[in-house]
Amino acid sequence: MAGSGKQYQALWNFPHSMGAIDEKHVVLQCPRNSASEYFDYKKAFSIVLFALVGANYNFMFVDAGCQGRISDRGVFTNTELYKKN
C-alpha cells in the first residue's frame, strides 16, 4: 500500500499511520453444541468481524468468525494478519 501513510496525513491529519483497525460483534443465535464459546460480555452470542481499513475506507484485511468471548488482543492474534507479522 504505497503512499497510504501520506494519505492518512493528507486526509485525516494523522501522520505515520498505514491503516485503522477495528472490530464489530455480530449477534447471532447460539451455535449448536457451542456451550458458552460465543457468549460475549454483553450477554449475547456473537462472532467478531475484524477489519483493517485504509485512509480512503478501502478494506485491506478482513477476518470474521472468531468467538465473541475472545478479547480484542485474542481476536487480533488469531488472524492471518498477525501470523504474517
FILOMI-930517 format. One record per residue: x, y negated, z negated of N, C-alpha, C, CB in turn; residue in one letter. Coordinates in steps of 0.1 Angstrom, whole numbers, plus 5000, padded with zeros to 4 digits. Last residue first. Glycine has a CB too. Layout:
<rs>
XYZXYZXYZXYZA ...
</rs>
This chain:
<rs>
503151144895504051034889505351094885503350964877N 501451334900502351304911503351194906501651244923K 499751344878500651454880501751424891499851584884K 498151114882499151124871500151234873498351154857Y 496751194904497551074904498551074894496550944903L 495351414896496451434905497351314906495951474919E 494451394861494251354875495451394883493851204877T 494751414834494251534842494051504856492951574836N 495451174824496551274825496051404832497051314811T 492951044825494051004834495051114835494650874829F 491551184805491051184818492151144828489851074820V 493151124783493051254787492451274801492151334778G 492750844780494050894783494051044789494950894771R 489950844774490450784786491850834790490550624784D 489051184762489451044760489850984774490551034750S 486251394770487651364771487951214769488251424784I 483551424772484051414758485551384758483851554751R 482851464799482551334792483251314779481151314791G 485151634819484151634809484051504802484451744799Q 485751534853486251554840485151544830487451454837C 484551444877484251584872484851614859484751674882G 486551284902485351294895485151434889484151264904A 488751034913488651174908487351174900489951204898D 490350844938489150874931489251024926487850854940V 492350584951492250714945490950724937493550734935F 491650354964492950404967493050554961494150324961M 489050174977489450284968490750344973488250394968F 489049824979489249954986489650054976490249934998N 488949564969487849664965487949794973486549604967Y 491249424974490049404983488949504981490549404998N 493149534957492649394955491449364963493749294959A 492149874950493049774955492349634953493449794969G 491550104924490950024934491949904937489649964930V 490950424912492050324913491650234926493450384915L 488650584890489050524903490150424901487850464909A 486650854878487850774876488350714890489050864870F 483850954863484350914876485450814874483150844885L 483051224842483751094843484151074858484951084834V 479851344831481151364837481751224840481051444851I 477851404802478351334813479651384819478551184809S 475251394779476051484787476551404799475351614791F 475351184750474751224763475751314770474451104772A 476351024729475451134727474651174739474451094715K 478450874735477150804735476050904733476950734748K 480651044736480450964724479150884723481650864723Y 479351344753480251224751479851154738480151134763D 479451674763478751584754479751464750478251664741F 480751874777480351754784479651644776479551784796Y 481152074757482252024765481951894772482652124776E 479352204741479452054739480552004748479652024725S 478252444763478252404748478352254748479352474741A 477852534788478952444786479152404771478852324794S 475852694800476952754792478152664790477452884800N 474952454824474752584818475952634812474252674829R 475252104815475552214824475452354817477052204829P 472651884807473651974801473952094811473152034788C 472351644833471751744824472851834819470651824831Q 474351334831473751454838473051544828474751524846L 475851024837475051104828474451214837473951024821V 479050934841477850964849477051064841478251014864V 481250684831480550804827479250824835480250814812H 483950564848482550544845481950684842481750484857K 487050384847486250504848484850474843486950614839E 489750214864488650214855487950354857487650104858D 492450014875491950154872490750134862493150234865I 493649834902492949834890492349974887491749724891A 497049784915495649834916494949824902495649974920G 499349644913499149724925497749774927500149834926M 500649334901499649444900499449514913498349384895S 502149104899502749224896501749344894503549214883H 499548854890500748904896501249034891501848804893P 496648744896497148854887498348914893495948964885F 494948584911495948524903496448624892495348394896N 493448714930492948714917493848644907492848864913W 494548674956493048674954492648664940492548804959L 497348654952496648564960495148554957496848584975A 497948884936498348744932497548644939499948724935Q 496849084951496349064937496748924933496849164927Y 498549064973497149044975496549014961496449164981Q 501049134963500849004968499348964969501548984981K 500549404959500849324947500649174951502249344943G 500149504985499049504976499249414964498749644971S 502249525002501649395001500549384991501149355014G 501649865010502549745011501749615010503349755025A 500850125000500050005000500949875000499050004988M 
</rs>
